[in-house]
Amino acid sequence: MSRILVTGAAGFIGSHLVDRLLEAGHEVTGLDCFTDYYSRETKQQNISRAVVHERFRFIEGDLLRLDLDEVIGVVDEVAHLAGEPGVRTSWGERFAIYTERNVQTTQRLLEAAARNGLERFVYASSSSVYGPDDGGPVDEETPCRPASPYGLSKLAAEELVRLYGREHDVPATILRYFTVYGPRQRPEMALSRFISLAYQGEPVEVFGDGSQMREMTYVSDIVEATVAALAMQPQGLPRAYNVGGGTRTTVRNLVRLVGEIMGERLEVGHGPPVSGDVRSTWADSGRAARELGYEPGVALEKGIEAQIRWALAGHRVPSIA
Ligand SMILES: NC(=O)c1ccc[n+]([C@@H]2O[C@H](COP(=O)([O-])OP(=O)(O)OC[C@H]3O[C@@H](n4cnc5c(N)ncnc54)[C@H](O)[C@@H]3O)[C@@H](O)[C@H]2O)c1
């Protein structure tokens, strides 16, 4: 059993990873500073199971300020999920937050990792590093041309991971997650918004015409890929892996599915398209399948059903602004 640090432990994906690692018998340190991207109460609810577990230790603190030698010195592995998500909000003045929370946090962690002889470092990157698609599935050799400042900050963090792997032998792996959904999904993400608005009988707002395509990945599949990356002994330089769910859908079809499952006829309103939102995402997850044994296990309808069931059980409706 390993001693594992999960950064962003109170977030959507981080909290699921913590639960899964505890279940597997590891000693887990969760770190989070409860940024105001969404509410503290929601994040506290995310980790409410973990905080009472005897093998869990929680550090409330900011990766930009903590003494990371102290934090990393007592763990074997790190899964670095902390960051500022969101394409729409990454333009303009707010980009400074993205450089701090996505780039500088990663550099500080990597410095501490290099000094403390860590066994594994897994970085949660994003499909947003690729940018506009050329109509087919992307593999990891596809050139990265981010379409948003968010994507650029994730790519910069990836470059730091590669740099510290090359120059300081940090044994690192990069995972590029494709749109993640499921219970605890962030409240501003499309599916979360659709479910909340449908529950309140409000028109569902779709950005753009709704024909944009997304590769959707259920959160337990993302977690399994992350667990597999933590278990793997990285050979040579840090390698990137796409992690996609194997199902793609238009945003319009997502709305239709939510309506169907909730038994509601949803009224749809259209907002302006989001600058930096790509037309389509499509993962070739072949490398993750071959080298991590990754195989997505949750079909889209089942996953949406699970998220709706969770939301209706009172965890996240009707809290959306
Ligand atoms: N959700 C997705 O669809 C998706 C897709 C691709 C990549 N990712 C990446 O996965 C990771 C997790 O995403 P999520 O959807 O769970 O986001 P989230 O916002 O729910 O979780 C991120 C957590 O990091 C914490 N955090 C941010 N900056 C911090 C700092 N400086 N110090 C300590 N804690 C800090 C936040 O408080 C938050 O709880 C992110 O790095 C994101 O870029 C997510």
Ligand as a Chemical Component Dictionary entry (heavy atoms), coordinates in Angstrom:
data_LIG
# 
_chem_comp.id                   LIG 
_chem_comp.type                 NON-POLYMER 
_chem_comp.pdbx_formal_charge   0 
_chem_comp.three_letter_code    LIG 
# 
loop_
_chem_comp_atom.comp_id 
_chem_comp_atom.atom_id 
_chem_comp_atom.alt_atom_id 
_chem_comp_atom.type_symbol 
_chem_comp_atom.charge 
_chem_comp_atom.model_Cartn_x 
_chem_comp_atom.model_Cartn_y 
_chem_comp_atom.model_Cartn_z 
_chem_comp_atom.pdbx_ordinal 
LIG N1  N1  N 0  -13.949 17.954 -15.224 1  
LIG C1  C1  C 0  -13.480 17.779 -16.449 2  
LIG O1  O1  O 0  -14.248 17.526 -17.410 3  
LIG C2  C2  C 0  -12.007 17.867 -16.727 4  
LIG C3  C3  C 0  -11.551 17.614 -18.028 5  
LIG C4  C4  C 0  -10.195 17.704 -18.306 6  
LIG C5  C5  C 0  -9.289  17.991 -17.297 7  
LIG N2  N2  N 1  -9.733  18.252 -16.048 8  
LIG C6  C6  C 0  -8.737  18.580 -15.002 9  
LIG O2  O2  O 0  -8.948  17.736 -13.890 10 
LIG C7  C7  C 0  -8.640  18.429 -12.684 11 
LIG C8  C8  C 0  -9.837  18.339 -11.723 12 
LIG O3  O3  O 0  -10.971 18.938 -12.363 13 
LIG P1  P1  P 0  -12.391 19.050 -11.636 14 
LIG O4  O4  O 0  -13.418 19.093 -12.692 15 
LIG O5  O5  O -1 -12.456 18.018 -10.546 16 
LIG O6  O6  O 0  -12.263 20.525 -11.001 17 
LIG P2  P2  P 0  -12.676 21.071 -9.547  18 
LIG O7  O7  O 0  -12.662 22.566 -9.657  19 
LIG O8  O8  O 0  -13.899 20.411 -9.078  20 
LIG O9  O9  O 0  -11.445 20.599 -8.643  21 
LIG C9  C9  C 0  -10.229 21.302 -8.563  22 
LIG C10 C10 C 0  -9.909  21.534 -7.091  23 
LIG O10 O10 O 0  -8.606  22.126 -6.991  24 
LIG C11 C11 C 0  -8.626  23.031 -5.895  25 
LIG N3  N3  N 0  -7.525  23.988 -6.096  26 
LIG C12 C12 C 0  -7.390  24.868 -7.133  27 
LIG N4  N4  N 0  -6.263  25.587 -6.974  28 
LIG C13 C13 C 0  -5.677  25.162 -5.818  29 
LIG C14 C14 C 0  -4.495  25.531 -5.118  30 
LIG N5  N5  N 0  -3.720  26.519 -5.567  31 
LIG N6  N6  N 0  -4.197  24.880 -3.982  32 
LIG C15 C15 C 0  -5.004  23.893 -3.495  33 
LIG N7  N7  N 0  -6.145  23.501 -4.126  34 
LIG C16 C16 C 0  -6.477  24.134 -5.267  35 
LIG C17 C17 C 0  -10.015 23.661 -5.949  36 
LIG O11 O11 O 0  -10.419 24.207 -4.710  37 
LIG C18 C18 C 0  -10.884 22.489 -6.396  38 
LIG O12 O12 O 0  -11.499 21.848 -5.287  39 
LIG C19 C19 C 0  -8.302  19.869 -13.074 40 
LIG O13 O13 O 0  -6.894  20.003 -13.118 41 
LIG C20 C20 C 0  -8.882  20.006 -14.477 42 
LIG O14 O14 O 0  -8.145  20.937 -15.273 43 
LIG C21 C21 C 0  -11.075 18.197 -15.740 44 
# 
loop_
_chem_comp_bond.comp_id 
_chem_comp_bond.atom_id_1 
_chem_comp_bond.atom_id_2 
_chem_comp_bond.value_order 
_chem_comp_bond.pdbx_ordinal 
LIG N1  C1  SING 1  
LIG C1  O1  DOUB 2  
LIG C1  C2  SING 3  
LIG C2  C3  SING 4  
LIG C2  C21 DOUB 5  
LIG C3  C4  DOUB 6  
LIG C4  C5  SING 7  
LIG C5  N2  DOUB 8  
LIG N2  C6  SING 9  
LIG N2  C21 SING 10 
LIG C6  O2  SING 11 
LIG C6  C20 SING 12 
LIG O2  C7  SING 13 
LIG C7  C8  SING 14 
LIG C7  C19 SING 15 
LIG C8  O3  SING 16 
LIG O3  P1  SING 17 
LIG P1  O4  DOUB 18 
LIG P1  O5  SING 19 
LIG P1  O6  SING 20 
LIG O6  P2  SING 21 
LIG P2  O7  DOUB 22 
LIG P2  O8  SING 23 
LIG P2  O9  SING 24 
LIG O9  C9  SING 25 
LIG C9  C10 SING 26 
LIG C10 O10 SING 27 
LIG C10 C18 SING 28 
LIG O10 C11 SING 29 
LIG C11 N3  SING 30 
LIG C11 C17 SING 31 
LIG N3  C12 SING 32 
LIG N3  C16 SING 33 
LIG C12 N4  DOUB 34 
LIG N4  C13 SING 35 
LIG C13 C14 SING 36 
LIG C13 C16 DOUB 37 
LIG C14 N5  SING 38 
LIG C14 N6  DOUB 39 
LIG N6  C15 SING 40 
LIG C15 N7  DOUB 41 
LIG N7  C16 SING 42 
LIG C17 O11 SING 43 
LIG C17 C18 SING 44 
LIG C18 O12 SING 45 
LIG C19 O13 SING 46 
LIG C19 C20 SING 47 
LIG C20 O14 SING 48 
# 
